[in-house]
Amino acid sequence: LKREEHLAAMLRDGTAARDRLGDLVRARYLFWELDSYLRVGLEQYGVDGNDFFANGKEWLTAFLDDIPGAAITMTLTEKGFRNADKIWKGNDLRDADAMSAAIPYCDVVLTDKYVAAQLARSPAVTRLGTLVLPRLRDLNERLPGLIASRQLAAS
């Protein structure tokens, strides 16, 4: 939470470049969330860290975006930082953790209105095909269509 609050303050005072927000979010995710796992994984395959990072920004962006849970977390984080008035709370981090675990593995995810709105039309969610809804009654409305589409796919 302190890291998020610190970056939010830097974005407000201009010491962090708002126009590079996507890059900042991805770099922070790579450093804070994947660092130790990445090192172990690279070592197992005999890949040097310098070689990995030498692939360049576009490749690294695609790499991170191809990790479903990472893509969800980064989407929620970036959208949160785009709102300059947002006050970061611990629940924002818990929401990102929960969504990054649920969305890649579930057909339907119910969450609060704020998170559902942040993920609406997100390429990460669209690519996974998960239906993210803010209200249980929305599921009731969509359930017949979901069942019909699954039955068609199965036949």
MITOR-12140 format. One line per field, with one value per atom (N, C-alpha, C, CB): residue number from 1; residue in three letters; atom name; x, y, z. Coordinates in nm, 3 decimals, decimal comma. Atoms other than C-alpha are relative to their C-alpha. Glycine has a CB too. Layout:
% residues N
nr = [NUM:...]
rest = [ALA:...]
atom = [CA:...]
east = [X:...]
north = [Y:...]
up = [Z:...]
//
This chain:
% residues 155
nr = [1:1:1:1:2:2:2:2:3:3:3:3:4:4:4:4:5:5:5:5:6:6:6:6:7:7:7:7:8:8:8:8:9:9:9:9:10:10:10:10:11:11:11:11:12:12:12:12:13:13:13:13:14:14:14:14:15:15:15:15:16:16:16:16:17:17:17:17:18:18:18:18:19:19:19:19:20:20:20:20:21:21:21:21:22:22:22:22:23:23:23:23:24:24:24:24:25:25:25:25:26:26:26:26:27:27:27:27:28:28:28:28:29:29:29:29:30:30:30:30:31:31:31:31:32:32:32:32:33:33:33:33:34:34:34:34:35:35:35:35:36:36:36:36:37:37:37:37:38:38:38:38:39:39:39:39:40:40:40:40:41:41:41:41:42:42:42:42:43:43:43:43:44:44:44:44:45:45:45:45:46:46:46:46:47:47:47:47:48:48:48:48:49:49:49:49:50:50:50:50:51:51:51:51:52:52:52:52:53:53:53:53:54:54:54:54:55:55:55:55:56:56:56:56:57:57:57:57:58:58:58:58:59:59:59:59:60:60:60:60:61:61:61:61:62:62:62:62:63:63:63:63:64:64:64:64:65:65:65:65:66:66:66:66:67:67:67:67:68:68:68:68:69:69:69:69:70:70:70:70:71:71:71:71:72:72:72:72:73:73:73:73:74:74:74:74:75:75:75:75:76:76:76:76:77:77:77:77:78:78:78:78:79:79:79:79:80:80:80:80:81:81:81:81:82:82:82:82:83:83:83:83:84:84:84:84:85:85:85:85:86:86:86:86:87:87:87:87:88:88:88:88:89:89:89:89:90:90:90:90:91:91:91:91:92:92:92:92:93:93:93:93:94:94:94:94:95:95:95:95:96:96:96:96:97:97:97:97:98:98:98:98:99:99:99:99:100:100:100:100:101:101:101:101:102:102:102:102:103:103:103:103:104:104:104:104:105:105:105:105:106:106:106:106:107:107:107:107:108:108:108:108:109:109:109:109:110:110:110:110:111:111:111:111:112:112:112:112:113:113:113:113:114:114:114:114:115:115:115:115:116:116:116:116:117:117:117:117:118:118:118:118:119:119:119:119:120:120:120:120:121:121:121:121:122:122:122:122:123:123:123:123:124:124:124:124:125:125:125:125:126:126:126:126:127:127:127:127:128:128:128:128:129:129:129:129:130:130:130:130:131:131:131:131:132:132:132:132:133:133:133:133:134:134:134:134:135:135:135:135:136:136:136:136:137:137:137:137:138:138:138:138:139:139:139:139:140:140:140:140:141:141:141:141:142:142:142:142:143:143:143:143:144:144:144:144:145:145:145:145:146:146:146:146:147:147:147:147:148:148:148:148:149:149:149:149:150:150:150:150:151:151:151:151:152:152:152:152:153:153:153:153:154:154:154:154:155:155:155:155]
rest = [LEU:LEU:LEU:LEU:LYS:LYS:LYS:LYS:ARG:ARG:ARG:ARG:GLU:GLU:GLU:GLU:GLU:GLU:GLU:GLU:HIS:HIS:HIS:HIS:LEU:LEU:LEU:LEU:ALA:ALA:ALA:ALA:ALA:ALA:ALA:ALA:MET:MET:MET:MET:LEU:LEU:LEU:LEU:ARG:ARG:ARG:ARG:ASP:ASP:ASP:ASP:GLY:GLY:GLY:GLY:THR:THR:THR:THR:ALA:ALA:ALA:ALA:ALA:ALA:ALA:ALA:ARG:ARG:ARG:ARG:ASP:ASP:ASP:ASP:ARG:ARG:ARG:ARG:LEU:LEU:LEU:LEU:GLY:GLY:GLY:GLY:ASP:ASP:ASP:ASP:LEU:LEU:LEU:LEU:VAL:VAL:VAL:VAL:ARG:ARG:ARG:ARG:ALA:ALA:ALA:ALA:ARG:ARG:ARG:ARG:TYR:TYR:TYR:TYR:LEU:LEU:LEU:LEU:PHE:PHE:PHE:PHE:TRP:TRP:TRP:TRP:GLU:GLU:GLU:GLU:LEU:LEU:LEU:LEU:ASP:ASP:ASP:ASP:SER:SER:SER:SER:TYR:TYR:TYR:TYR:LEU:LEU:LEU:LEU:ARG:ARG:ARG:ARG:VAL:VAL:VAL:VAL:GLY:GLY:GLY:GLY:LEU:LEU:LEU:LEU:GLU:GLU:GLU:GLU:GLN:GLN:GLN:GLN:TYR:TYR:TYR:TYR:GLY:GLY:GLY:GLY:VAL:VAL:VAL:VAL:ASP:ASP:ASP:ASP:GLY:GLY:GLY:GLY:ASN:ASN:ASN:ASN:ASP:ASP:ASP:ASP:PHE:PHE:PHE:PHE:PHE:PHE:PHE:PHE:ALA:ALA:ALA:ALA:ASN:ASN:ASN:ASN:GLY:GLY:GLY:GLY:LYS:LYS:LYS:LYS:GLU:GLU:GLU:GLU:TRP:TRP:TRP:TRP:LEU:LEU:LEU:LEU:THR:THR:THR:THR:ALA:ALA:ALA:ALA:PHE:PHE:PHE:PHE:LEU:LEU:LEU:LEU:ASP:ASP:ASP:ASP:ASP:ASP:ASP:ASP:ILE:ILE:ILE:ILE:PRO:PRO:PRO:PRO:GLY:GLY:GLY:GLY:ALA:ALA:ALA:ALA:ALA:ALA:ALA:ALA:ILE:ILE:ILE:ILE:THR:THR:THR:THR:MET:MET:MET:MET:THR:THR:THR:THR:LEU:LEU:LEU:LEU:THR:THR:THR:THR:GLU:GLU:GLU:GLU:LYS:LYS:LYS:LYS:GLY:GLY:GLY:GLY:PHE:PHE:PHE:PHE:ARG:ARG:ARG:ARG:ASN:ASN:ASN:ASN:ALA:ALA:ALA:ALA:ASP:ASP:ASP:ASP:LYS:LYS:LYS:LYS:ILE:ILE:ILE:ILE:TRP:TRP:TRP:TRP:LYS:LYS:LYS:LYS:GLY:GLY:GLY:GLY:ASN:ASN:ASN:ASN:ASP:ASP:ASP:ASP:LEU:LEU:LEU:LEU:ARG:ARG:ARG:ARG:ASP:ASP:ASP:ASP:ALA:ALA:ALA:ALA:ASP:ASP:ASP:ASP:ALA:ALA:ALA:ALA:MET:MET:MET:MET:SER:SER:SER:SER:ALA:ALA:ALA:ALA:ALA:ALA:ALA:ALA:ILE:ILE:ILE:ILE:PRO:PRO:PRO:PRO:TYR:TYR:TYR:TYR:CYS:CYS:CYS:CYS:ASP:ASP:ASP:ASP:VAL:VAL:VAL:VAL:VAL:VAL:VAL:VAL:LEU:LEU:LEU:LEU:THR:THR:THR:THR:ASP:ASP:ASP:ASP:LYS:LYS:LYS:LYS:TYR:TYR:TYR:TYR:VAL:VAL:VAL:VAL:ALA:ALA:ALA:ALA:ALA:ALA:ALA:ALA:GLN:GLN:GLN:GLN:LEU:LEU:LEU:LEU:ALA:ALA:ALA:ALA:ARG:ARG:ARG:ARG:SER:SER:SER:SER:PRO:PRO:PRO:PRO:ALA:ALA:ALA:ALA:VAL:VAL:VAL:VAL:THR:THR:THR:THR:ARG:ARG:ARG:ARG:LEU:LEU:LEU:LEU:GLY:GLY:GLY:GLY:THR:THR:THR:THR:LEU:LEU:LEU:LEU:VAL:VAL:VAL:VAL:LEU:LEU:LEU:LEU:PRO:PRO:PRO:PRO:ARG:ARG:ARG:ARG:LEU:LEU:LEU:LEU:ARG:ARG:ARG:ARG:ASP:ASP:ASP:ASP:LEU:LEU:LEU:LEU:ASN:ASN:ASN:ASN:GLU:GLU:GLU:GLU:ARG:ARG:ARG:ARG:LEU:LEU:LEU:LEU:PRO:PRO:PRO:PRO:GLY:GLY:GLY:GLY:LEU:LEU:LEU:LEU:ILE:ILE:ILE:ILE:ALA:ALA:ALA:ALA:SER:SER:SER:SER:ARG:ARG:ARG:ARG:GLN:GLN:GLN:GLN:LEU:LEU:LEU:LEU:ALA:ALA:ALA:ALA:ALA:ALA:ALA:ALA:SER:SER:SER:SER]
atom = [N:CA:C:CB:N:CA:C:CB:N:CA:C:CB:N:CA:C:CB:N:CA:C:CB:N:CA:C:CB:N:CA:C:CB:N:CA:C:CB:N:CA:C:CB:N:CA:C:CB:N:CA:C:CB:N:CA:C:CB:N:CA:C:CB:N:CA:C:CB:N:CA:C:CB:N:CA:C:CB:N:CA:C:CB:N:CA:C:CB:N:CA:C:CB:N:CA:C:CB:N:CA:C:CB:N:CA:C:CB:N:CA:C:CB:N:CA:C:CB:N:CA:C:CB:N:CA:C:CB:N:CA:C:CB:N:CA:C:CB:N:CA:C:CB:N:CA:C:CB:N:CA:C:CB:N:CA:C:CB:N:CA:C:CB:N:CA:C:CB:N:CA:C:CB:N:CA:C:CB:N:CA:C:CB:N:CA:C:CB:N:CA:C:CB:N:CA:C:CB:N:CA:C:CB:N:CA:C:CB:N:CA:C:CB:N:CA:C:CB:N:CA:C:CB:N:CA:C:CB:N:CA:C:CB:N:CA:C:CB:N:CA:C:CB:N:CA:C:CB:N:CA:C:CB:N:CA:C:CB:N:CA:C:CB:N:CA:C:CB:N:CA:C:CB:N:CA:C:CB:N:CA:C:CB:N:CA:C:CB:N:CA:C:CB:N:CA:C:CB:N:CA:C:CB:N:CA:C:CB:N:CA:C:CB:N:CA:C:CB:N:CA:C:CB:N:CA:C:CB:N:CA:C:CB:N:CA:C:CB:N:CA:C:CB:N:CA:C:CB:N:CA:C:CB:N:CA:C:CB:N:CA:C:CB:N:CA:C:CB:N:CA:C:CB:N:CA:C:CB:N:CA:C:CB:N:CA:C:CB:N:CA:C:CB:N:CA:C:CB:N:CA:C:CB:N:CA:C:CB:N:CA:C:CB:N:CA:C:CB:N:CA:C:CB:N:CA:C:CB:N:CA:C:CB:N:CA:C:CB:N:CA:C:CB:N:CA:C:CB:N:CA:C:CB:N:CA:C:CB:N:CA:C:CB:N:CA:C:CB:N:CA:C:CB:N:CA:C:CB:N:CA:C:CB:N:CA:C:CB:N:CA:C:CB:N:CA:C:CB:N:CA:C:CB:N:CA:C:CB:N:CA:C:CB:N:CA:C:CB:N:CA:C:CB:N:CA:C:CB:N:CA:C:CB:N:CA:C:CB:N:CA:C:CB:N:CA:C:CB:N:CA:C:CB:N:CA:C:CB:N:CA:C:CB:N:CA:C:CB:N:CA:C:CB:N:CA:C:CB:N:CA:C:CB:N:CA:C:CB:N:CA:C:CB:N:CA:C:CB:N:CA:C:CB:N:CA:C:CB:N:CA:C:CB:N:CA:C:CB:N:CA:C:CB:N:CA:C:CB:N:CA:C:CB:N:CA:C:CB:N:CA:C:CB:N:CA:C:CB:N:CA:C:CB:N:CA:C:CB:N:CA:C:CB:N:CA:C:CB:N:CA:C:CB:N:CA:C:CB:N:CA:C:CB:N:CA:C:CB:N:CA:C:CB:N:CA:C:CB:N:CA:C:CB:N:CA:C:CB:N:CA:C:CB:N:CA:C:CB:N:CA:C:CB:N:CA:C:CB:N:CA:C:CB:N:CA:C:CB:N:CA:C:CB:N:CA:C:CB:N:CA:C:CB:N:CA:C:CB:N:CA:C:CB:N:CA:C:CB:N:CA:C:CB]
east = [0,083:0,000:0,088:-0,095:-0,091:0,287:0,061:0,112:-0,056:0,436:-0,103:0,044:0,104:0,103:-0,022:-0,132:0,017:0,059:0,117:-0,014:-0,119:0,414:-0,005:0,129:0,010:0,366:-0,113:-0,022:0,111:0,030:0,046:-0,121:-0,052:0,205:0,096:0,071:-0,095:0,481:-0,073:0,098:0,079:0,221:-0,067:-0,107:0,064:0,044:0,099:-0,066:-0,095:0,360:0,088:0,088:-0,072:0,502:0,138:0,013:-0,131:0,812:-0,003:0,049:0,017:0,672:-0,081:-0,070:0,063:0,566:-0,132:0,095:0,132:0,191:-0,013:-0,108:0,010:0,235:0,075:0,054:-0,072:0,458:-0,058:0,150:0,061:0,214:-0,003:-0,141:0,002:0,174:0,136:-0,045:-0,136:0,551:0,036:0,102:-0,029:0,578:-0,069:-0,045:0,076:0,307:0,063:-0,148:-0,060:0,467:0,138:0,012:-0,133:0,818:-0,011:0,081:0,020:0,695:-0,049:-0,099:0,048:0,508:0,114:-0,114:-0,114:0,815:0,095:0,073:-0,095:1,034:-0,057:0,044:0,055:0,803:-0,067:-0,098:0,079:0,594:0,072:-0,130:-0,058:0,800:0,149:-0,023:-0,146:1,162:0,059:0,047:-0,061:1,249:-0,045:-0,034:0,049:1,028:0,066:-0,152:-0,061:1,171:0,144:-0,006:-0,140:1,528:0,012:0,067:-0,003:1,462:-0,038:-0,097:0,043:1,276:0,105:-0,127:-0,104:1,549:0,119:0,048:-0,111:1,817:-0,029:0,029:0,037:1,628:0,015:-0,142:-0,011:1,639:0,132:-0,116:-0,131:1,991:-0,002:0,062:0,012:1,879:0,058:-0,149:-0,061:2,085:-0,099:0,134:0,090:1,891:0,024:0,014:-0,032:2,074:-0,058:0,152:0,057:1,966:-0,151:0,038:0,144:1,608:-0,043:-0,048:0,037:1,593:0,045:0,058:-0,048:1,781:-0,103:0,129:0,105:1,466:-0,076:-0,097:0,060:1,339:-0,139:-0,008:0,125:1,033:-0,123:-0,017:0,119:0,780:-0,011:0,004:0,000:0,882:-0,036:0,137:0,029:0,877:-0,147:0,091:0,141:0,534:-0,087:-0,035:0,077:0,399:0,015:0,046:-0,025:0,559:-0,090:0,148:0,083:0,385:-0,148:0,032:0,141:0,055:-0,048:-0,023:0,035:0,063:-0,014:0,104:0,021:0,059:-0,137:0,116:0,137:-0,316:-0,017:-0,092:0,015:-0,299:0,071:0,052:-0,076:-0,035:-0,076:0,140:0,073:-0,241:-0,119:-0,048:0,114:-0,543:0,047:-0,078:-0,053:-0,340:0,048:0,115:-0,053:-0,164:-0,113:0,099:0,115:-0,497:-0,064:-0,103:0,062:-0,651:0,091:-0,038:-0,096:-0,336:0,010:0,138:-0,013:-0,296:-0,127:0,030:0,125:-0,663:-0,015:-0,120:0,005:-0,640:0,087:0,042:-0,090:-0,343:-0,046:0,141:0,051:-0,517:-0,097:-0,068:0,090:-0,766:0,085:-0,113:-0,089:-0,560:-0,057:0,027:0,063:-0,812:-0,012:-0,135:0,015:-0,798:0,088:0,034:-0,075:-0,695:0,015:-0,073:-0,026:-0,531:-0,029:0,144:0,033:-0,657:0,047:-0,154:-0,040:-0,553:-0,096:0,011:0,099:-0,875:0,025:-0,140:-0,034:-0,757:0,099:0,058:-0,099:-0,464:-0,064:0,118:0,070:-0,686:-0,089:-0,082:0,082:-0,924:0,084:-0,072:-0,088:-0,636:0,046:0,121:-0,042:-0,512:-0,114:0,047:0,115:-0,860:-0,036:-0,121:0,037:-0,935:0,106:-0,020:-0,106:-0,596:-0,004:0,138:0,016:-0,672:-0,129:0,003:0,131:-1,038:-0,020:-0,108:0,036:-1,063:0,066:0,039:-0,058:-0,812:-0,061:0,148:0,045:-0,985:-0,151:0,061:0,145:-1,356:-0,068:-0,046:0,079:-1,619:-0,071:-0,101:0,074:-1,806:0,061:-0,153:-0,049:-1,676:-0,092:0,148:0,079:-1,896:0,091:-0,124:-0,084:-1,723:-0,076:0,137:0,069:-1,808:-0,003:0,066:0,021:-1,916:0,129:-0,105:-0,122:-1,585:0,095:0,070:-0,093:-1,373:-0,057:0,028:0,062:-1,621:0,014:-0,149:-0,013:-1,612:0,145:-0,047:-0,141:-1,230:0,038:0,090:-0,035:-1,221:-0,086:-0,011:0,089:-1,499:0,082:-0,113:-0,067:-1,369:0,153:-0,040:-0,145:-1,022:0,048:0,038:-0,051:-0,818:0,038:0,121:-0,038:-0,692:-0,122:0,068:0,122:-1,047:-0,064:-0,100:0,058:-1,173:0,073:0,004:-0,081:-0,888:-0,031:0,151:0,028:-0,973:-0,145:0,030:0,139:-1,345:-0,082:-0,008:0,071:-1,449:-0,105:0,099:0,106:-1,775:0,013:-0,142:-0,017:-1,718:-0,124:0,131:0,127:-2,038:0,002:-0,114:0,004:-2,112:-0,117:-0,005:0,118:-2,447:-0,049:-0,114:0,051:-2,601:-0,115:-0,046:0,113:-2,911:0,050:-0,093:-0,057:-2,684:0,028:0,128:-0,025:-2,590:-0,131:0,067:0,130:-2,956:-0,043:-0,106:0,037:-3,009:0,087:0,012:-0,094:-2,701:0,009:0,137:-0,017:-2,721:-0,062:-0,060:0,055:-2,960:0,088:-0,140:-0,088:-2,734:0,132:0,028:-0,124:-2,423:-0,019:0,051:0,028:-2,580:-0,018:-0,125:0,023:-2,696:0,131:-0,099:-0,126:-2,351:0,089:0,074:-0,081:-2,183:-0,054:0,000:0,060:-2,430:0,032:-0,153:-0,038:-2,360:0,146:-0,025:-0,143:-1,986:0,027:0,080:-0,019:-2,019:-0,050:-0,071:0,056:-2,216:0,068:-0,146]
north = [-0,119:0,000:0,125:0,000:-0,116:0,238:0,026:-0,023:-0,019:0,176:0,067:-0,136:-0,059:0,260:0,147:-0,079:-0,138:0,572:0,087:0,004:-0,076:0,679:0,033:-0,080:-0,028:0,641:0,099:-0,132:-0,095:0,821:0,142:-0,038:-0,133:1,113:0,050:-0,004:-0,039:1,114:0,039:-0,115:-0,036:1,121:0,136:-0,108:-0,129:1,412:0,115:-0,002:-0,112:1,618:0,008:-0,011:-0,006:1,538:-0,064:0,140:0,066:1,346:-0,136:-0,017:0,119:1,041:0,042:-0,119:-0,041:1,075:-0,073:-0,026:0,058:1,017:-0,062:0,107:0,054:0,958:-0,132:0,102:0,128:0,659:-0,097:0,021:0,077:0,511:-0,150:0,050:0,142:0,181:-0,064:-0,018:0,052:0,135:-0,010:0,090:0,001:0,226:-0,117:0,132:0,108:-0,021:-0,135:0,003:0,128:-0,303:-0,020:-0,007:0,011:-0,230:-0,030:0,130:0,026:-0,222:-0,141:0,100:0,137:-0,548:-0,099:-0,029:0,088:-0,712:-0,002:0,046:-0,010:-0,589:-0,054:0,143:0,034:-0,628:-0,136:0,105:0,124:-0,929:-0,121:0,021:0,114:-1,144:-0,020:0,016:0,002:-1,072:-0,134:0,105:0,123:-1,380:-0,120:-0,023:0,110:-1,613:0,000:0,008:-0,014:-1,479:-0,049:0,145:0,044:-1,532:-0,151:0,060:0,146:-1,892:-0,064:-0,048:0,055:-1,959:0,015:0,068:-0,021:-1,808:-0,094:0,146:0,089:-2,007:-0,143:0,005:0,136:-2,331:-0,027:-0,028:0,015:-2,269:0,054:0,070:-0,048:-2,134:0,133:-0,101:-0,131:-1,787:0,104:0,033:-0,108:-1,494:0,117:0,047:-0,114:-1,200:0,112:0,053:-0,106:-0,957:-0,033:0,021:0,042:-1,158:0,016:-0,147:-0,012:-1,164:0,146:-0,053:-0,141:-0,787:0,066:0,075:-0,055:-0,726:-0,014:-0,069:0,016:-0,832:0,129:-0,108:-0,131:-0,476:0,017:0,024:-0,040:-0,294:-0,070:0,150:0,059:-0,427:-0,148:0,017:0,142:-0,787:-0,021:-0,063:0,012:-0,740:0,031:0,092:-0,033:-0,576:-0,117:0,126:0,115:-0,866:-0,119:-0,040:0,108:-1,114:0,016:-0,003:-0,025:-0,955:-0,009:0,136:0,004:-0,916:-0,142:0,088:0,140:-1,289:-0,082:-0,064:0,067:-1,379:0,047:0,033:-0,046:-1,371:0,074:-0,116:-0,066:-1,286:0,133:-0,089:-0,126:-1,021:0,105:-0,023:-0,095:-0,863:0,060:-0,070:-0,050:-0,834:0,098:-0,118:-0,087:-0,688:0,132:-0,070:-0,123:-0,439:0,088:-0,034:-0,077:-0,335:0,078:-0,092:-0,068:-0,258:0,106:-0,101:-0,096:-0,085:0,124:-0,065:-0,115:0,133:0,084:-0,047:-0,077:0,230:0,077:-0,091:-0,071:0,319:0,124:-0,092:-0,115:0,546:0,106:-0,046:-0,098:0,712:0,096:-0,070:-0,086:0,852:0,077:-0,084:-0,081:1,134:0,024:0,133:-0,024:1,173:-0,126:0,059:0,126:0,809:-0,003:-0,119:0,024:0,738:-0,151:0,062:0,143:0,396:-0,056:-0,030:0,071:0,151:-0,144:0,007:0,141:-0,197:-0,087:-0,051:0,078:-0,325:0,002:0,053:-0,006:-0,210:-0,111:0,138:0,105:-0,450:-0,137:0,014:0,128:-0,731:-0,027:-0,002:0,017:-0,671:-0,048:0,132:0,040:-0,697:-0,144:0,094:0,138:-1,017:-0,098:-0,017:0,089:-1,172:-0,011:0,050:0,002:-1,072:-0,072:0,144:0,067:-1,193:-0,150:0,054:0,144:-1,533:-0,053:-0,030:0,049:-1,557:0,009:0,078:-0,023:-1,412:-0,100:0,140:0,097:-1,644:-0,141:-0,008:0,137:-1,954:-0,017:-0,053:0,007:-1,869:0,055:0,077:-0,051:-1,817:0,129:-0,104:-0,116:-1,563:0,042:-0,032:-0,054:-1,337:0,114:0,050:-0,109:-1,121:0,081:-0,054:-0,089:-0,821:0,129:0,028:-0,126:-0,472:0,086:0,077:-0,085:-0,198:0,068:0,105:-0,071:-0,012:-0,091:0,053:0,092:-0,315:-0,044:-0,124:0,039:-0,430:0,110:-0,034:-0,113:-0,083:0,014:0,131:-0,011:-0,079:-0,108:-0,010:0,112:-0,414:-0,007:-0,129:0,000:-0,338:0,027:0,105:-0,013:-0,379:-0,006:0,130:0,017:-0,459:-0,110:-0,034:0,105:-0,649:-0,128:0,051:0,118:-0,881:-0,086:0,043:0,074:-0,980:-0,054:0,090:0,041:-0,994:-0,121:0,116:0,111:-1,224:-0,130:0,033:0,119:-1,464:-0,046:0,027:0,035:-1,456:-0,008:-0,130:0,003:-1,410:0,111:0,016:-0,097:-1,237:0,059:-0,065:-0,068:-0,981:0,085:0,087:-0,066:-0,859:0,065:-0,100:-0,069:-0,612:-0,040:0,148:0,033:-0,752:-0,140:0,102:0,135:-1,093:-0,002:-0,057:-0,001:-0,991:0,006:0,120:0,001:-0,928:-0,142:0,084:0,141:-1,295:-0,068:-0,073:0,060:-1,394:0,034:0,048:-0,043:-1,195:-0,068:0,152:0,054:-1,342:-0,152:0,058:0,144:-1,702:-0,083:-0,041:0,081:-1,837:0,005:0,047:-0,012:-1,705:-0,075:0,147:0,072:-1,845:-0,151:0,034:0,144:-2,188:-0,042:-0,036:0,033:-2,185:-0,001:0,101:-0,004:-2,084:-0,118:0,133:0,116:-2,361:-0,129:-0,013:0,120:-2,619:-0,006:-0,001:-0,002:-2,508:-0,040:0,140:0,031:-2,527:-0,147:0,085:0,142:-2,877:-0,092:-0,032:0,090:-3,011:0,013:0,027]
up = [0,000:0,000:0,000:0,121:-0,004:0,081:-0,137:0,104:0,135:-0,266:-0,091:-0,060:0,084:-0,431:0,037:0,013:-0,046:-0,220:-0,045:0,154:0,041:-0,302:-0,149:0,033:0,144:-0,678:-0,028:-0,079:0,020:-0,658:0,031:0,089:-0,035:-0,484:-0,107:0,137:0,105:-0,748:-0,129:-0,029:0,118:-1,026:0,019:-0,030:-0,028:-0,857:-0,007:0,137:-0,002:-0,806:-0,124:0,123:0,126:-1,149:0,001:-0,041:-0,001:-1,036:-0,070:0,143:0,083:-1,217:-0,122:0,079:0,126:-1,580:-0,021:-0,118:0,020:-1,614:-0,140:0,021:0,136:-1,989:-0,015:-0,101:0,001:-1,906:0,103:0,027:-0,107:-1,655:-0,029:0,024:0,035:-1,840:0,020:-0,144:-0,018:-1,844:0,148:-0,073:-0,144:-1,475:0,069:0,064:-0,063:-1,375:-0,034:-0,045:0,040:-1,575:0,064:-0,152:-0,060:-1,449:0,149:-0,022:-0,142:-1,090:0,023:0,060:-0,014:-1,138:-0,019:-0,101:0,028:-1,287:0,119:-0,127:-0,111:-1,001:0,130:0,018:-0,131:-0,701:0,005:0,042:-0,005:-0,798:-0,061:-0,072:0,071:-1,034:0,023:-0,144:-0,006:-0,945:0,042:0,094:-0,047:-0,738:-0,083:0,148:0,084:-0,945:-0,137:-0,015:0,132:-1,266:0,002:-0,047:-0,010:-1,154:0,004:0,124:-0,012:-1,055:-0,133:0,112:0,129:-1,380:-0,108:-0,045:0,101:-1,594:0,025:0,002:-0,033:-1,410:-0,043:0,150:0,036:-1,467:-0,149:0,042:0,145:-1,840:-0,055:-0,068:0,042:-1,848:-0,072:-0,088:0,064:-1,952:0,095:-0,036:-0,076:-1,830:0,010:-0,064:-0,020:-1,682:-0,099:0,140:0,097:-1,910:-0,137:-0,010:0,129:-2,215:0,000:-0,031:-0,012:-2,091:-0,019:0,136:0,008:-2,047:-0,130:0,117:0,128:-2,373:-0,110:-0,041:0,101:-2,559:-0,027:0,044:0,024:-2,521:0,060:-0,145:-0,064:-2,396:-0,059:-0,010:0,062:-2,649:0,035:-0,152:-0,032:-2,585:0,147:-0,032:-0,142:-2,207:0,030:0,081:-0,017:-2,229:-0,042:-0,081:0,048:-2,435:0,096:-0,141:-0,095:-2,192:0,122:0,042:-0,119:-1,892:-0,031:0,058:0,038:-2,076:-0,028:-0,122:0,025:-2,160:0,128:-0,088:-0,128:-1,789:0,048:0,105:-0,028:-1,721:0,132:-0,003:-0,131:-1,350:0,004:0,110:0,005:-1,411:-0,080:-0,061:0,085:-1,688:0,074:-0,129:-0,076:-1,459:0,108:0,065:-0,105:-1,171:-0,058:0,074:0,059:-1,398:-0,054:-0,112:0,048:-1,554:0,114:-0,067:-0,114:-1,216:0,059:0,108:-0,056:-1,095:-0,088:0,014:0,091:-1,404:0,001:-0,142:-0,001:-1,407:0,130:-0,021:-0,128:-1,039:-0,001:0,112:0,005:-1,101:-0,100:-0,035:0,096:-1,396:0,066:-0,118:-0,077:-1,145:0,101:0,072:-0,084:-0,991:0,140:-0,067:-0,129:-0,706:0,086:-0,022:-0,072:-0,602:0,124:-0,091:-0,123:-0,246:0,011:0,128:-0,004:-0,235:0,138:-0,040:-0,124:0,027:-0,013:0,030:0,000:0,126:-0,078:0,141:0,073:-0,024:-0,151:0,030:0,142:-0,370:-0,035:-0,038:0,024:-0,340:0,014:0,098:-0,015:-0,214:-0,120:0,129:0,120:-0,505:-0,118:-0,037:0,111:-0,753:0,016:-0,010:-0,025:-0,590:-0,030:0,145:0,021:-0,592:-0,147:0,080:0,143:-0,951:-0,083:-0,052:0,077:-1,075:0,019:0,041:-0,023:-0,922:-0,062:0,150:0,045:-1,024:-0,151:0,069:0,141:-1,374:-0,096:-0,039:0,095:-1,548:0,009:0,023:-0,021:-1,407:0,009:0,124:-0,014:-1,391:-0,125:0,124:0,111:-1,657:0,037:-0,045:-0,049:-1,444:0,134:0,014:-0,126:-1,167:0,041:-0,013:-0,057:-0,945:0,090:0,079:-0,080:-0,791:0,023:-0,069:-0,024:-0,675:-0,126:0,114:0,117:-0,914:-0,046:0,030:0,036:-0,902:-0,078:0,126:0,067:-0,995:-0,134:0,090:0,127:-1,260:-0,105:0,021:0,094:-1,417:-0,047:0,067:0,039:-1,414:-0,101:0,124:0,088:-1,593:-0,125:0,076:0,117:-1,843:-0,127:0,016:0,130:-2,198:0,011:-0,066:-0,015:-2,064:-0,094:0,147:0,089:-2,325:0,076:-0,076:-0,078:-2,048:0,030:0,131:-0,032:-1,949:-0,128:0,077:0,127:-2,308:-0,056:-0,101:0,053:-2,411:0,074:0,012:-0,080:-2,127:-0,015:0,145:0,020:-2,208:0,128:-0,071:-0,128:-1,846:0,003:0,118:-0,017:-1,774:0,140:-0,022:-0,128:-1,495:0,024:0,002:-0,030:-1,332:0,137:-0,009:-0,130:-1,051:0,090:-0,022:-0,081:-0,937:-0,032:-0,025:0,018:-0,886:-0,100:0,134:0,095:-1,080:-0,145:0,029:0,135:-1,382:-0,045:-0,005:0,032:-1,365:-0,037:0,119:0,032:-1,359:-0,142:0,098:0,135:-1,679:-0,106:-0,013:0,100:-1,854:0,001:0,024:-0,015:-1,730:-0,113:0,130:0,110:-1,997:-0,126:-0,034:0,117:-2,274:0,020:-0,030:-0,030:-2,103:-0,013:0,140:0,007:-2,068:-0,145:0,083:0,141:-2,431:-0,078:-0,064:0,074:-2,559:0,037:0,026:-0,043:-2,353:-0,064:0,155:0,060:-2,486:-0,148:0,022:0,141:-2,844:-0,019:-0,059:0,010:-2,786:0,026:0,099:-0,035:-2,639:-0,110:0,130:0,103:-2,937:-0,133:-0,019]
//
